[in-house]
Amino acid sequence: PRFWYIGQDGLCVWKCNALRAMANSGDQKYHEYIKEAVENPDQNIRNTALWACQQLGI
């Protein structure tokens, strides 16, 4: 979702934080979202998603 009160830079930070939280939870229900984020055009989001994949072994 796109929040009107978060600018583009803030949205990137929000997505990275969400990916970290998903990875730290260890819940398999997030795996598809994390793997999808590996293809994100933003390099910071991609790097965070790759980190999450490594942490989870996916």
Buried (B, 14 or more C-beta within 10 A) or exposed (E): EEEEEBEEEEBBEEBBEBBBEBBEEEEEEBBEEBBEBBEBEBEBBBBBBBBBBEEBEB
